[in-house]
Amino acid sequence: MSLRNKYLIAALIALLWGGAMLAAFWWFEARYLRPFENERAELFSGDALQLPTELQGPGPVRFVHFWDPGCPCNVGNQQHLQELLERFAALDVEFYVVQKPGSNGRLPQQLAALKPLSGLAGSEKLPASPAVGIWDRRGRLAYIGPYSEGAVCSSDNSFVEPILEAILAGRQVRATHSLAVACFCDWQAGTL
């Protein structure tokens, strides 16, 4: 075999290897590095939110998770929500879930401790989910908004942990209007 043929074979192998690596990268990018199409700014207002009568007034801290089963943004916050449950459930914090009206689905097994909540007045006016509402020990809304800002939700960028810690330490928190850029799905779409 001539030297020229050896170079041609080596070049062909390198070209095939490069093509395979490019195809593998495109597959990986399409499967795992999707752009967050649902990332946008949302303004949350808690003016209309009111707990059901049986939960109003003094009591434990009430943490309400607003959940849309069909929202792809849930993937980013379910691990975070599980960590919150493990950390704060023993600290006089009750965890509830409000499911988007008209939707069907079940929470993952690791979030089964969340109690279903119906009759939360004003929840139909929520702009987007996933979101969280936190009521202090006096039964007043302390926070309404997203878990964090950005595409990924974790305790590193969370708004929720500092608020829960402040309420549990006896400090007053009033963050009932918030604007954030994160991964959201419409809460009111299809329910009007």
Stockholm file with secondary structure:
# STOCKHOLM 1.0

chainA/1-192         MSLRNKYLIAALIALLWGGAMLAAFWWFEARYLRPFENERAELFSGDALQLPTELQGPGPVRFVHFWDPGCPCNVGNQQHLQELLERFAALDVEFYVVQKPGSNGRLPQQLAALKPLSGLAGSEKLPASPAVGIWDRRGRLAYIGPYSEGAVCSSDNSFVEPILEAILAGRQVRATHSLAVACFCDWQAGTL
#=GR chainA/1-192 SS CCHHHHHHHHHHHHHHHHHHHHHHHHHHHHHHCCCCTTEEEEEEECTTCBCCGGGCSSSSEEEEEEECTTCTTHHHHHHHHHHHHHHHGGGTEEEEEEECTTCCCCCCGGGTTSEECCCCBTGGGCCEESEEEEECTTSCEEEEECSBSBSCCCTTSBSHHHHHHHHHTTCCCCBCEEEEEEECEESSTTTC
#=GC SS_cons         CCHHHHHHHHHHHHHHHHHHHHHHHHHHHHHHCCCCTTEEEEEEECTTCBCCGGGCSSSSEEEEEEECTTCTTHHHHHHHHHHHHHHHGGGTEEEEEEECTTCCCCCCGGGTTSEECCCCBTGGGCCEESEEEEECTTSCEEEEECSBSBSCCCTTSBSHHHHHHHHHTTCCCCBCEEEEEEECEESSTTTC
//
